[in-house]
Amino acid sequence: MRLDVVTIFPEYLEPLNVSLVGKARARGQLDVRVHDLRAWTHDKHHTVDDTPYGGGPGMVMKPEPWGEALDEIVASGGPEAQPPVLVVPTPSGRPFTQELAVELSLAPWLVFTPARYEGIDRRVIEDYGDRFDVREVSIGDYVLAGGEAPVLVMVEAIARLLPGVLGNAESHRDDSFAPGVMADLLEGPVYTKPPEWRGHEIPEVLVSGHHGRIARWRRDQALARTAANRPDLIERADPEAWDKHDRAALEALGWERRTDGRFGRPGEAVEE
Ligand SMILES: C[S@@+](CC[C@H](N)C(=O)[O-])C[C@H]1O[C@@H](n2cnc3c(N)ncnc32)[C@H](O)[C@@H]1O
Protein backbone atom coordinates (compact mmCIF):
# COMPACT_ATOMS: atom_id res chain seq x y z
CA MET A 1 0.00 0.00 0.00
CA ARG A 2 1.20 3.51 -0.80
CA LEU A 3 0.51 6.35 1.67
CA ASP A 4 1.25 10.00 0.97
CA VAL A 5 0.89 12.67 3.66
CA VAL A 6 1.00 16.39 2.84
CA THR A 7 1.65 18.59 5.86
CA ILE A 8 3.36 21.79 7.01
CA PHE A 9 4.93 19.75 9.84
CA PRO A 10 6.66 16.75 8.21
CA GLU A 11 8.55 16.09 11.47
CA TYR A 12 5.21 15.43 13.19
CA LEU A 13 4.97 12.24 11.13
CA GLU A 14 8.28 10.84 12.46
CA PRO A 15 6.44 8.19 14.51
CA LEU A 16 5.63 6.51 11.19
CA ASN A 17 9.23 5.22 11.36
CA VAL A 18 8.58 3.42 14.65
CA SER A 19 7.10 0.09 15.75
CA LEU A 20 4.55 -1.70 13.59
CA VAL A 21 4.30 0.93 10.84
CA GLY A 22 8.07 1.48 10.80
CA LYS A 23 8.67 -2.26 10.44
CA ALA A 24 6.04 -2.53 7.70
CA ARG A 25 7.88 0.27 5.85
CA ALA A 26 11.23 -1.44 6.32
CA ARG A 27 9.77 -4.70 4.95
CA GLY A 28 8.35 -2.87 1.92
CA GLN A 29 4.71 -3.56 2.88
CA LEU A 30 4.04 0.15 3.22
CA ASP A 31 5.41 2.87 0.96
CA VAL A 32 5.02 6.03 3.09
CA ARG A 33 5.90 9.41 1.54
CA VAL A 34 5.68 12.54 3.69
CA HIS A 35 5.66 15.87 1.82
CA ASP A 36 6.14 19.44 3.03
CA LEU A 37 3.26 21.52 1.70
CA ARG A 38 5.51 24.60 1.70
CA ALA A 39 7.49 23.04 -1.16
CA TRP A 40 4.54 24.04 -3.37
CA THR A 41 4.54 27.72 -2.35
CA HIS A 42 6.24 30.36 -4.49
CA ASP A 43 6.62 33.42 -2.26
CA LYS A 44 9.56 34.34 -0.06
CA HIS A 45 7.70 33.45 3.16
CA HIS A 46 6.27 30.14 1.87
CA THR A 47 2.77 31.28 2.79
CA VAL A 48 0.12 28.58 3.12
CA ASP A 49 -2.69 30.53 4.84
CA ASP A 50 -4.73 33.68 4.47
CA THR A 51 -7.64 35.47 6.15
CA PRO A 52 -11.12 33.95 5.78
CA TYR A 53 -13.65 35.40 3.36
CA GLY A 54 -16.62 36.69 5.30
CA GLY A 55 -14.43 37.60 8.26
CA GLY A 56 -14.07 35.78 11.54
CA PRO A 57 -11.17 34.55 13.61
CA GLY A 58 -8.33 32.34 12.44
CA MET A 59 -6.74 31.70 9.09
CA VAL A 60 -7.65 29.38 6.22
CA MET A 61 -5.22 27.25 4.19
CA LYS A 62 -4.85 28.60 0.66
CA PRO A 63 -6.03 26.38 -2.20
CA GLU A 64 -3.07 26.90 -4.57
CA PRO A 65 -0.33 25.00 -2.65
CA TRP A 66 -2.73 22.12 -1.91
CA GLY A 67 -3.83 21.95 -5.55
CA GLU A 68 -0.26 21.91 -6.88
CA ALA A 69 0.87 19.38 -4.27
CA LEU A 70 -2.00 16.99 -4.87
CA ASP A 71 -1.75 17.26 -8.66
CA GLU A 72 1.96 16.39 -8.53
CA ILE A 73 1.50 13.52 -6.08
CA VAL A 74 -1.38 12.04 -8.06
CA ALA A 75 0.59 12.34 -11.32
CA SER A 76 3.58 10.57 -9.71
CA GLY A 77 1.54 7.36 -9.72
CA GLY A 78 1.75 7.27 -13.52
CA PRO A 79 -1.06 6.87 -16.04
CA GLU A 80 -1.67 3.21 -15.17
CA ALA A 81 -2.06 3.71 -11.38
CA GLN A 82 -5.43 3.35 -9.76
CA PRO A 83 -6.25 6.85 -8.42
CA PRO A 84 -5.68 7.34 -4.69
CA VAL A 85 -8.39 7.77 -2.09
CA LEU A 86 -8.00 11.24 -0.61
CA VAL A 87 -8.44 11.19 3.19
CA VAL A 88 -9.16 14.65 4.63
CA PRO A 89 -9.00 14.78 8.44
CA THR A 90 -11.57 17.20 9.81
CA PRO A 91 -13.72 17.33 12.94
CA SER A 92 -16.70 17.83 10.62
CA GLY A 93 -16.07 14.55 8.79
CA ARG A 94 -17.59 11.11 9.01
CA PRO A 95 -16.44 9.26 12.18
CA PHE A 96 -13.34 7.10 11.76
CA THR A 97 -14.43 3.60 12.80
CA GLN A 98 -12.96 0.12 12.56
CA GLU A 99 -15.33 -0.46 9.65
CA LEU A 100 -13.87 2.51 7.78
CA ALA A 101 -10.32 1.38 8.66
CA VAL A 102 -11.10 -2.01 7.06
CA GLU A 103 -12.53 -0.30 3.98
CA LEU A 104 -9.52 2.01 3.59
CA SER A 105 -7.09 -0.88 4.16
CA LEU A 106 -8.37 -2.38 0.88
CA ALA A 107 -7.35 0.67 -1.18
CA PRO A 108 -3.92 0.43 -2.80
CA TRP A 109 -3.15 4.12 -2.31
CA LEU A 110 -4.22 6.73 0.24
CA VAL A 111 -3.32 10.42 0.27
CA PHE A 112 -3.82 12.25 3.59
CA THR A 113 -4.23 16.05 3.85
CA PRO A 114 -3.78 17.05 7.51
CA ALA A 115 -4.60 20.74 7.85
CA ARG A 116 -3.85 23.46 10.38
CA TYR A 117 -5.58 26.76 11.24
CA GLU A 118 -9.32 26.66 10.38
CA GLY A 119 -8.82 24.04 7.69
CA ILE A 120 -8.39 23.99 3.91
CA ASP A 121 -10.23 26.26 1.44
CA ARG A 122 -13.36 24.26 0.59
CA ARG A 123 -12.72 24.44 -3.16
CA VAL A 124 -9.83 21.97 -2.84
CA ILE A 125 -12.17 19.28 -1.51
CA GLU A 126 -14.79 20.14 -4.16
CA ASP A 127 -12.25 20.08 -7.00
CA TYR A 128 -10.82 16.68 -6.04
CA GLY A 129 -14.25 15.37 -5.06
CA ASP A 130 -15.30 15.80 -8.70
CA ARG A 131 -12.56 13.42 -9.86
CA PHE A 132 -11.52 11.25 -6.90
CA ASP A 133 -12.87 9.32 -3.96
CA VAL A 134 -12.56 11.93 -1.19
CA ARG A 135 -13.29 10.99 2.43
CA GLU A 136 -13.64 13.67 5.08
CA VAL A 137 -12.95 11.85 8.33
CA SER A 138 -13.09 12.79 12.02
CA ILE A 139 -11.28 10.80 14.69
CA GLY A 140 -13.60 12.02 17.45
CA ASP A 141 -15.87 14.72 18.77
CA TYR A 142 -13.15 17.14 19.82
CA VAL A 143 -10.99 19.67 17.99
CA LEU A 144 -7.23 19.27 17.70
CA ALA A 145 -4.81 21.94 16.51
CA GLY A 146 -3.95 19.98 13.38
CA GLY A 147 -4.61 16.87 11.34
CA GLU A 148 -1.23 15.19 11.84
CA ALA A 149 -2.22 13.29 15.01
CA PRO A 150 -5.42 12.06 13.30
CA VAL A 151 -3.26 10.82 10.39
CA LEU A 152 -1.04 8.87 12.81
CA VAL A 153 -4.15 7.36 14.38
CA MET A 154 -5.67 6.38 11.04
CA VAL A 155 -2.47 5.03 9.52
CA GLU A 156 -1.82 2.79 12.53
CA ALA A 157 -5.39 1.45 12.51
CA ILE A 158 -5.22 0.79 8.76
CA ALA A 159 -1.67 -0.60 8.63
CA ARG A 160 -2.27 -3.28 11.26
CA LEU A 161 -5.03 -4.69 9.04
CA LEU A 162 -2.75 -5.18 6.04
CA PRO A 163 -1.77 -8.78 5.30
CA GLY A 164 1.53 -9.68 6.93
CA VAL A 165 1.86 -6.54 9.05
CA LEU A 166 0.84 -8.13 12.37
CA GLY A 167 2.98 -11.09 13.44
CA ASN A 168 -0.14 -13.17 14.04
CA ALA A 169 -2.76 -12.71 11.33
CA GLU A 170 -5.45 -13.78 13.81
CA SER A 171 -4.59 -10.96 16.22
CA HIS A 172 -7.24 -8.53 15.07
CA ARG A 173 -10.00 -11.13 14.73
CA ASP A 174 -11.15 -10.71 18.36
CA ASP A 175 -10.42 -6.99 18.67
CA SER A 176 -13.10 -4.62 19.84
CA PHE A 177 -15.30 -3.65 16.86
CA ALA A 178 -13.76 -6.34 14.60
CA PRO A 179 -16.24 -7.08 11.81
CA GLY A 180 -18.13 -10.32 12.42
CA VAL A 181 -18.45 -11.70 15.94
CA MET A 182 -17.14 -8.57 17.70
CA ALA A 183 -18.84 -6.01 15.45
CA ASP A 184 -20.97 -4.63 18.27
CA LEU A 185 -18.75 -5.45 21.22
CA LEU A 186 -15.69 -4.25 23.09
CA GLU A 187 -13.02 -6.82 23.85
CA GLY A 188 -13.05 -8.11 27.43
CA PRO A 189 -10.08 -8.28 29.86
CA VAL A 190 -6.87 -10.13 28.98
CA TYR A 191 -4.30 -11.83 31.25
CA THR A 192 -0.81 -13.32 31.05
CA LYS A 193 1.65 -15.01 33.43
CA PRO A 194 2.11 -15.19 36.40
CA PRO A 195 -1.17 -16.85 37.43
CA GLU A 196 -1.20 -14.86 40.69
CA TRP A 197 0.01 -11.28 41.07
CA ARG A 198 -0.33 -9.14 44.23
CA GLY A 199 -3.02 -11.49 45.47
CA HIS A 200 -5.03 -11.24 42.24
CA GLU A 201 -5.59 -14.55 40.50
CA ILE A 202 -6.48 -15.07 36.88
CA PRO A 203 -9.99 -16.37 36.16
CA GLU A 204 -9.84 -20.15 36.59
CA VAL A 205 -11.71 -20.84 33.34
CA LEU A 206 -8.74 -19.55 31.33
CA VAL A 207 -6.58 -22.50 32.46
CA SER A 208 -9.38 -25.06 32.10
CA GLY A 209 -8.26 -26.02 28.60
CA HIS A 210 -11.96 -26.07 27.65
CA HIS A 211 -12.13 -23.96 24.49
CA GLY A 212 -15.94 -23.72 24.45
CA ARG A 213 -16.11 -22.48 28.05
CA ILE A 214 -13.28 -20.02 27.45
CA ALA A 215 -14.99 -18.61 24.36
CA ARG A 216 -18.27 -18.23 26.24
CA TRP A 217 -16.55 -16.58 29.22
CA ARG A 218 -14.81 -14.13 26.89
CA ARG A 219 -18.08 -13.32 25.18
CA ASP A 220 -19.80 -12.72 28.54
CA GLN A 221 -16.97 -10.43 29.61
CA ALA A 222 -17.23 -8.54 26.32
CA LEU A 223 -20.98 -8.14 26.83
CA ALA A 224 -20.53 -6.90 30.41
CA ARG A 225 -17.81 -4.42 29.42
CA THR A 226 -19.79 -3.12 26.45
CA ALA A 227 -22.95 -2.78 28.55
CA ALA A 228 -21.01 -0.77 31.15
CA ASN A 229 -18.83 1.40 28.89
CA ARG A 230 -20.72 1.65 25.60
CA PRO A 231 -24.42 0.94 26.19
CA ASP A 232 -25.13 2.69 22.87
CA LEU A 233 -23.50 -0.25 21.07
CA ILE A 234 -25.81 -2.75 22.79
CA GLU A 235 -28.87 -0.62 22.08
CA ARG A 236 -28.24 -0.27 18.38
CA ALA A 237 -26.95 -3.82 17.77
CA ASP A 238 -28.78 -5.95 15.23
CA PRO A 239 -30.86 -8.47 17.25
CA GLU A 240 -29.42 -11.17 14.95
CA ALA A 241 -26.05 -10.49 16.62
CA TRP A 242 -27.22 -12.11 19.87
CA ASP A 243 -27.44 -15.85 20.51
CA LYS A 244 -29.51 -17.27 23.35
CA HIS A 245 -26.55 -17.14 25.77
CA ASP A 246 -25.98 -13.48 24.90
CA ARG A 247 -29.62 -12.71 25.54
CA ALA A 248 -29.50 -14.49 28.91
CA ALA A 249 -26.27 -12.65 29.80
CA LEU A 250 -27.76 -9.26 28.91
CA GLU A 251 -30.91 -10.00 30.87
CA ALA A 252 -28.76 -11.04 33.85
CA LEU A 253 -27.07 -7.63 33.53
CA GLY A 254 -30.47 -5.96 33.84
CA TRP A 255 -31.14 -5.26 30.17
CA GLU A 256 -34.61 -5.70 28.73
CA ARG A 257 -35.47 -7.28 25.43
CA ARG A 258 -37.91 -5.20 23.38
CA THR A 259 -40.56 -6.47 21.03
CA ASP A 260 -38.26 -5.87 18.03
CA GLY A 261 -35.59 -8.10 19.62
CA ARG A 262 -33.25 -5.24 20.47
CA PHE A 263 -32.08 -4.63 24.02
CA GLY A 264 -32.60 -1.48 26.05
CA ARG A 265 -31.92 -0.40 29.57
CA PRO A 266 -34.94 -0.82 31.86
CA GLY A 267 -37.41 1.99 31.54
CA GLU A 268 -35.71 3.56 28.52
CA ALA A 269 -37.22 3.68 25.07
CA VAL A 270 -35.06 2.23 22.31
CA GLU A 271 -34.31 4.67 19.52
CA GLU A 272 -36.01 3.50 16.31
C1 LIG B 1 -8.22 23.67 14.53
S1 LIG B 1 -8.74 22.40 13.47
C2 LIG B 1 -10.00 23.20 12.55
C3 LIG B 1 -11.33 23.04 13.17
C4 LIG B 1 -12.46 23.65 12.36
N1 LIG B 1 -12.48 25.07 12.52
C5 LIG B 1 -13.77 23.05 12.85
O1 LIG B 1 -14.29 23.55 13.86
O2 LIG B 1 -14.25 22.06 12.26
C6 LIG B 1 -7.42 22.25 12.31
C7 LIG B 1 -7.29 20.93 11.65
O3 LIG B 1 -7.03 19.93 12.61
C8 LIG B 1 -7.51 18.69 12.12
N2 LIG B 1 -8.45 18.14 13.14
C9 LIG B 1 -8.77 18.72 14.31
N3 LIG B 1 -9.62 17.96 15.01
C10 LIG B 1 -9.81 16.84 14.28
C11 LIG B 1 -10.60 15.67 14.47
N4 LIG B 1 -11.35 15.50 15.55
N5 LIG B 1 -10.56 14.72 13.52
C12 LIG B 1 -9.81 14.88 12.40
N6 LIG B 1 -9.07 15.99 12.16
C13 LIG B 1 -9.06 16.95 13.08
C14 LIG B 1 -8.15 18.95 10.77
O4 LIG B 1 -7.18 18.69 9.77
C15 LIG B 1 -8.48 20.42 10.89
O5 LIG B 1 -8.61 21.02 9.63
The ligand as a Tripos MOL2 file, in Angstrom:
@<TRIPOS>MOLECULE
LIG
   27    29     1     0     0
SMALL
NO_CHARGES

@<TRIPOS>ATOM
      1 C1         -8.2250   23.6680   14.5320 C.3       1 LIG1
      2 S1         -8.7400   22.3950   13.4740 S.3       1 LIG1
      3 C2         -9.9950   23.1970   12.5460 C.3       1 LIG1
      4 C3        -11.3260   23.0400   13.1750 C.3       1 LIG1
      5 C4        -12.4590   23.6490   12.3630 C.3       1 LIG1
      6 N1        -12.4750   25.0720   12.5250 N.3       1 LIG1
      7 C5        -13.7700   23.0540   12.8460 C.2       1 LIG1
      8 O1        -14.2890   23.5470   13.8590 O.co2     1 LIG1
      9 O2        -14.2460   22.0620   12.2620 O.co2     1 LIG1
     10 C6         -7.4210   22.2530   12.3080 C.3       1 LIG1
     11 C7         -7.2910   20.9300   11.6550 C.3       1 LIG1
     12 O3         -7.0330   19.9260   12.6060 O.3       1 LIG1
     13 C8         -7.5130   18.6860   12.1200 C.3       1 LIG1
     14 N2         -8.4450   18.1450   13.1390 N.ar      1 LIG1
     15 C9         -8.7740   18.7240   14.3060 C.ar      1 LIG1
     16 N3         -9.6160   17.9560   15.0120 N.ar      1 LIG1
     17 C10        -9.8110   16.8420   14.2750 C.ar      1 LIG1
     18 C11       -10.6020   15.6740   14.4730 C.ar      1 LIG1
     19 N4        -11.3480   15.4990   15.5490 N.pl3     1 LIG1
     20 N5        -10.5560   14.7200   13.5160 N.ar      1 LIG1
     21 C12        -9.8150   14.8790   12.4000 C.ar      1 LIG1
     22 N6         -9.0730   15.9850   12.1610 N.ar      1 LIG1
     23 C13        -9.0620   16.9480   13.0800 C.ar      1 LIG1
     24 C14        -8.1530   18.9520   10.7690 C.3       1 LIG1
     25 O4         -7.1820   18.6940    9.7720 O.3       1 LIG1
     26 C15        -8.4830   20.4220   10.8900 C.3       1 LIG1
     27 O5         -8.6140   21.0210    9.6330 O.3       1 LIG1
@<TRIPOS>BOND
     1     1     2 1
     2     2     3 1
     3     2    10 1
     4     3     4 1
     5     4     5 1
     6     5     6 1
     7     5     7 1
     8     7     8 2
     9     7     9 1
    10    10    11 1
    11    11    12 1
    12    11    26 1
    13    12    13 1
    14    13    14 1
    15    13    24 1
    16    14    15 ar
    17    14    23 ar
    18    15    16 ar
    19    16    17 ar
    20    17    18 ar
    21    17    23 ar
    22    18    19 1
    23    18    20 ar
    24    20    21 ar
    25    21    22 ar
    26    22    23 ar
    27    24    25 1
    28    24    26 1
    29    26    27 1
@<TRIPOS>SUBSTRUCTURE
     1 LIG1         1 GROUP 0 **** ****
